[in-house]
Amino acid sequence: MSSSLGKPLTEEKNPRGIPKAPFIEDVEKYLGGPDAEVEEPLKNFQDAIAKYRYMDSNLAQRRVGLEEKIPDIKKTLSMVEFLRDRREGKTSTEDDDDLDIDEDGAEGSQSKPLKTTFELNDTLFAEAELEDTDTVYLWLGANVMLSYKIPAAIELLKSKLEGAEATLASVIEDLEFLREQLTMMEVNMARVYNWDVKRRKENRLKAEAAGKSAEG
């Protein structure tokens, strides 16, 4: 019997190391001959499908997390860039409206405290005043907050945004790849199963024909 029965996946992998499923052109050759057993290869296919589905589930959850995270990073980056531009005297009323910020509109207002609202949870907001500062505090996750000078914060947020967008693109690509491999493995299973059904039918007909011939 062919040694490939223990390896329903090929050695070929995608850039993230997900193995590619083979396409079985010649079922009989793959199985090792016309009298080969199909239970083991079918079990191997089922195991491979289960692994693909597990990876698909994990990546789908990761995609949801990234799609929620990226807008938050963009929003934070916009706010920090606004604070930088305000200190440099580059902001406009339009910028204030985009970020829910209220200024008196008087000339030289960048030296005055900003009034803004911030989100406490999905439906609750609070009002705050932001004094002129060159330092911001960023949540880094795991209940960790660190202070950064504004230029350093912008550089960090841009790096995180670029990394998250690149990761999301890879996750989406992997999900598409996984679904192609799942389809391929399901096709392989169907081909092996149908081959076995056809073989059993042919063997039964041959046995019946042989029996009739013996009787004659």
C-alpha beads as a LAMMPS data file, in Angstrom:
LAMMPS data file: protein, C-alpha beads

216 atoms
215 bonds

1 atom types
1 bond types

-500.0 500.0 xlo xhi
-500.0 500.0 ylo yhi
-500.0 500.0 zlo zhi

Masses

1 110.0

Atoms # bond

1 1 1 0.000 0.000 0.000
2 1 1 1.254 3.462 -0.835
3 1 1 3.063 5.293 1.979
4 1 1 1.118 8.431 1.044
5 1 1 -1.903 7.036 2.918
6 1 1 -0.457 8.332 6.163
7 1 1 0.068 11.766 4.605
8 1 1 -3.169 13.091 3.133
9 1 1 -1.521 16.547 2.923
10 1 1 1.355 17.503 0.652
11 1 1 4.709 18.939 1.719
12 1 1 3.804 22.143 -0.131
13 1 1 2.686 24.972 2.157
14 1 1 1.456 28.536 1.898
15 1 1 3.598 31.445 3.233
16 1 1 2.215 30.949 6.779
17 1 1 2.952 27.222 6.798
18 1 1 -0.539 25.850 6.117
19 1 1 -0.147 22.587 4.151
20 1 1 -1.741 22.285 0.747
21 1 1 -4.181 19.470 0.074
22 1 1 -3.394 17.166 -2.860
23 1 1 -5.797 16.390 -5.655
24 1 1 -6.091 12.639 -6.186
25 1 1 -6.328 12.049 -9.899
26 1 1 -5.987 8.272 -9.845
27 1 1 -7.729 6.897 -6.753
28 1 1 -6.679 3.305 -7.318
29 1 1 -3.038 4.270 -7.734
30 1 1 -3.170 6.495 -4.645
31 1 1 -4.665 3.708 -2.545
32 1 1 -2.155 1.142 -3.761
33 1 1 -4.165 -1.185 -5.986
34 1 1 -7.639 -2.534 -6.786
35 1 1 -7.848 -4.495 -3.519
36 1 1 -6.761 -1.659 -1.221
37 1 1 -8.658 -0.836 1.960
38 1 1 -10.276 2.599 2.138
39 1 1 -10.953 2.935 5.891
40 1 1 -7.527 4.321 6.776
41 1 1 -7.278 6.893 3.960
42 1 1 -10.845 8.041 4.613
43 1 1 -9.994 8.487 8.300
44 1 1 -6.864 10.433 7.327
45 1 1 -8.956 12.713 5.131
46 1 1 -11.422 13.276 7.968
47 1 1 -8.559 14.144 10.336
48 1 1 -7.122 16.598 7.798
49 1 1 -10.536 18.214 7.305
50 1 1 -10.938 18.564 11.084
51 1 1 -7.537 20.306 11.292
52 1 1 -8.408 22.674 8.458
53 1 1 -11.733 23.518 10.110
54 1 1 -9.994 24.173 13.427
55 1 1 -7.523 26.539 11.742
56 1 1 -10.391 28.189 9.870
57 1 1 -12.292 28.807 13.117
58 1 1 -9.233 30.313 14.840
59 1 1 -8.405 32.557 11.890
60 1 1 -12.018 33.709 11.580
61 1 1 -11.934 34.807 15.236
62 1 1 -8.602 36.537 14.677
63 1 1 -10.049 38.362 11.670
64 1 1 -12.952 39.669 13.757
65 1 1 -10.523 40.883 16.437
66 1 1 -8.340 42.701 13.901
67 1 1 -11.328 44.279 12.170
68 1 1 -12.387 45.682 15.555
69 1 1 -8.864 46.733 16.533
70 1 1 -7.854 48.605 13.375
71 1 1 -10.575 51.327 13.585
72 1 1 -9.596 51.931 17.239
73 1 1 -5.947 52.399 16.271
74 1 1 -6.949 54.777 13.460
75 1 1 -9.130 56.795 15.817
76 1 1 -6.356 57.044 18.409
77 1 1 -3.809 58.002 15.752
78 1 1 -6.112 60.735 14.427
79 1 1 -6.493 62.181 17.915
80 1 1 -2.745 62.193 18.625
81 1 1 -2.045 63.763 15.225
82 1 1 -4.646 66.408 16.032
83 1 1 -2.872 67.210 19.306
84 1 1 0.419 67.492 17.409
85 1 1 -1.072 69.770 14.753
86 1 1 -2.811 71.887 17.389
87 1 1 0.472 72.500 19.163
88 1 1 1.938 73.514 15.808
89 1 1 -1.054 75.742 15.008
90 1 1 -2.190 73.651 12.017
91 1 1 -5.687 72.586 13.109
92 1 1 -8.963 73.786 11.644
93 1 1 -12.596 73.858 12.813
94 1 1 -13.262 70.941 10.466
95 1 1 -10.673 68.867 12.336
96 1 1 -12.376 69.693 15.637
97 1 1 -15.757 68.534 14.340
98 1 1 -14.319 65.225 13.122
99 1 1 -12.897 64.473 16.569
100 1 1 -15.835 65.768 18.687
101 1 1 -13.693 68.587 20.036
102 1 1 -15.047 71.984 21.083
103 1 1 -12.922 75.123 21.045
104 1 1 -14.020 78.736 21.489
105 1 1 -12.834 79.550 17.997
106 1 1 -10.831 82.522 19.192
107 1 1 -7.498 83.299 17.637
108 1 1 -4.704 81.510 19.419
109 1 1 -7.118 78.923 20.823
110 1 1 -4.434 76.221 20.699
111 1 1 -3.184 77.530 24.053
112 1 1 -6.604 76.983 25.695
113 1 1 -7.928 73.687 27.114
114 1 1 -9.882 71.495 24.689
115 1 1 -13.350 70.257 25.526
116 1 1 -14.111 66.807 24.205
117 1 1 -16.102 63.675 24.970
118 1 1 -14.674 60.226 25.473
119 1 1 -16.321 56.831 25.475
120 1 1 -16.721 54.964 28.761
121 1 1 -18.629 52.092 27.159
122 1 1 -20.837 51.486 24.125
123 1 1 -23.585 53.878 25.249
124 1 1 -21.950 56.113 27.876
125 1 1 -19.783 59.156 27.179
126 1 1 -18.193 61.723 29.485
127 1 1 -16.906 65.238 28.922
128 1 1 -13.297 66.202 29.571
129 1 1 -10.915 69.118 29.197
130 1 1 -7.519 68.488 27.636
131 1 1 -4.746 70.842 28.599
132 1 1 -1.941 71.648 26.216
133 1 1 0.639 68.883 26.547
134 1 1 3.403 67.190 24.611
135 1 1 2.688 63.827 26.258
136 1 1 -0.071 61.268 25.689
137 1 1 -0.921 57.988 27.411
138 1 1 -1.602 54.883 25.341
139 1 1 -3.185 51.589 26.381
140 1 1 -0.909 48.746 25.265
141 1 1 -3.193 45.938 26.403
142 1 1 -3.133 43.647 29.456
143 1 1 -4.052 46.653 31.657
144 1 1 -0.808 48.424 30.717
145 1 1 -0.688 52.139 29.939
146 1 1 2.496 54.044 29.097
147 1 1 3.220 57.697 28.468
148 1 1 4.793 58.803 25.186
149 1 1 5.876 62.075 23.710
150 1 1 3.528 62.911 20.853
151 1 1 5.998 62.176 18.000
152 1 1 6.900 58.810 19.564
153 1 1 3.210 57.988 20.064
154 1 1 2.438 58.758 16.411
155 1 1 5.340 56.581 15.269
156 1 1 4.192 53.711 17.507
157 1 1 0.559 53.945 16.401
158 1 1 1.504 54.076 12.713
159 1 1 3.684 51.004 13.213
160 1 1 0.871 49.165 15.011
161 1 1 -1.635 50.153 12.319
162 1 1 0.660 49.001 9.529
163 1 1 1.295 45.714 11.326
164 1 1 -2.394 45.098 12.038
165 1 1 -3.398 45.825 8.434
166 1 1 -0.675 43.521 7.104
167 1 1 -1.744 40.779 9.521
168 1 1 -5.390 41.184 8.515
169 1 1 -4.470 40.852 4.842
170 1 1 -2.543 37.648 5.636
171 1 1 -5.427 36.258 7.701
172 1 1 -7.915 36.901 4.892
173 1 1 -5.548 35.252 2.412
174 1 1 -5.144 32.239 4.733
175 1 1 -8.905 31.902 5.171
176 1 1 -9.389 31.805 1.413
177 1 1 -6.562 29.261 1.102
178 1 1 -8.025 27.098 3.878
179 1 1 -11.455 27.012 2.278
180 1 1 -9.913 25.897 -1.006
181 1 1 -8.088 23.084 0.806
182 1 1 -11.249 22.051 2.645
183 1 1 -13.078 21.799 -0.653
184 1 1 -10.226 19.759 -2.129
185 1 1 -10.184 17.313 0.786
186 1 1 -13.961 16.893 0.624
187 1 1 -13.667 16.158 -3.105
188 1 1 -10.929 13.601 -2.377
189 1 1 -13.094 11.905 0.230
190 1 1 -16.012 11.728 -2.170
191 1 1 -13.808 10.309 -4.940
192 1 1 -12.373 7.580 -2.677
193 1 1 -15.807 6.725 -1.274
194 1 1 -17.389 6.567 -4.741
195 1 1 -14.479 4.484 -6.025
196 1 1 -15.052 2.012 -3.183
197 1 1 -18.807 1.848 -3.861
198 1 1 -18.171 1.218 -7.551
199 1 1 -15.547 -1.449 -6.779
200 1 1 -17.869 -3.278 -4.371
201 1 1 -20.652 -3.243 -6.948
202 1 1 -18.341 -4.584 -9.665
203 1 1 -17.037 -7.318 -7.369
204 1 1 -20.573 -8.295 -6.440
205 1 1 -21.626 -8.510 -10.091
206 1 1 -18.533 -10.587 -10.881
207 1 1 -19.318 -12.933 -8.005
208 1 1 -22.909 -13.268 -9.157
209 1 1 -21.762 -13.958 -12.734
210 1 1 -19.250 -16.506 -11.523
211 1 1 -21.949 -18.217 -9.460
212 1 1 -24.293 -18.450 -12.409
213 1 1 -21.471 -19.771 -14.594
214 1 1 -20.689 -22.456 -12.034
215 1 1 -24.322 -23.483 -11.877
216 1 1 -24.455 -23.746 -15.643

Bonds

1 1 1 2
2 1 2 3
3 1 3 4
4 1 4 5
5 1 5 6
6 1 6 7
7 1 7 8
8 1 8 9
9 1 9 10
10 1 10 11
11 1 11 12
12 1 12 13
13 1 13 14
14 1 14 15
15 1 15 16
16 1 16 17
17 1 17 18
18 1 18 19
19 1 19 20
20 1 20 21
21 1 21 22
22 1 22 23
23 1 23 24
24 1 24 25
25 1 25 26
26 1 26 27
27 1 27 28
28 1 28 29
29 1 29 30
30 1 30 31
31 1 31 32
32 1 32 33
33 1 33 34
34 1 34 35
35 1 35 36
36 1 36 37
37 1 37 38
38 1 38 39
39 1 39 40
40 1 40 41
41 1 41 42
42 1 42 43
43 1 43 44
44 1 44 45
45 1 45 46
46 1 46 47
47 1 47 48
48 1 48 49
49 1 49 50
50 1 50 51
51 1 51 52
52 1 52 53
53 1 53 54
54 1 54 55
55 1 55 56
56 1 56 57
57 1 57 58
58 1 58 59
59 1 59 60
60 1 60 61
61 1 61 62
62 1 62 63
63 1 63 64
64 1 64 65
65 1 65 66
66 1 66 67
67 1 67 68
68 1 68 69
69 1 69 70
70 1 70 71
71 1 71 72
72 1 72 73
73 1 73 74
74 1 74 75
75 1 75 76
76 1 76 77
77 1 77 78
78 1 78 79
79 1 79 80
80 1 80 81
81 1 81 82
82 1 82 83
83 1 83 84
84 1 84 85
85 1 85 86
86 1 86 87
87 1 87 88
88 1 88 89
89 1 89 90
90 1 90 91
91 1 91 92
92 1 92 93
93 1 93 94
94 1 94 95
95 1 95 96
96 1 96 97
97 1 97 98
98 1 98 99
99 1 99 100
100 1 100 101
101 1 101 102
102 1 102 103
103 1 103 104
104 1 104 105
105 1 105 106
106 1 106 107
107 1 107 108
108 1 108 109
109 1 109 110
110 1 110 111
111 1 111 112
112 1 112 113
113 1 113 114
114 1 114 115
115 1 115 116
116 1 116 117
117 1 117 118
118 1 118 119
119 1 119 120
120 1 120 121
121 1 121 122
122 1 122 123
123 1 123 124
124 1 124 125
125 1 125 126
126 1 126 127
127 1 127 128
128 1 128 129
129 1 129 130
130 1 130 131
131 1 131 132
132 1 132 133
133 1 133 134
134 1 134 135
135 1 135 136
136 1 136 137
137 1 137 138
138 1 138 139
139 1 139 140
140 1 140 141
141 1 141 142
142 1 142 143
143 1 143 144
144 1 144 145
145 1 145 146
146 1 146 147
147 1 147 148
148 1 148 149
149 1 149 150
150 1 150 151
151 1 151 152
152 1 152 153
153 1 153 154
154 1 154 155
155 1 155 156
156 1 156 157
157 1 157 158
158 1 158 159
159 1 159 160
160 1 160 161
161 1 161 162
162 1 162 163
163 1 163 164
164 1 164 165
165 1 165 166
166 1 166 167
167 1 167 168
168 1 168 169
169 1 169 170
170 1 170 171
171 1 171 172
172 1 172 173
173 1 173 174
174 1 174 175
175 1 175 176
176 1 176 177
177 1 177 178
178 1 178 179
179 1 179 180
180 1 180 181
181 1 181 182
182 1 182 183
183 1 183 184
184 1 184 185
185 1 185 186
186 1 186 187
187 1 187 188
188 1 188 189
189 1 189 190
190 1 190 191
191 1 191 192
192 1 192 193
193 1 193 194
194 1 194 195
195 1 195 196
196 1 196 197
197 1 197 198
198 1 198 199
199 1 199 200
200 1 200 201
201 1 201 202
202 1 202 203
203 1 203 204
204 1 204 205
205 1 205 206
206 1 206 207
207 1 207 208
208 1 208 209
209 1 209 210
210 1 210 211
211 1 211 212
212 1 212 213
213 1 213 214
214 1 214 215
215 1 215 216
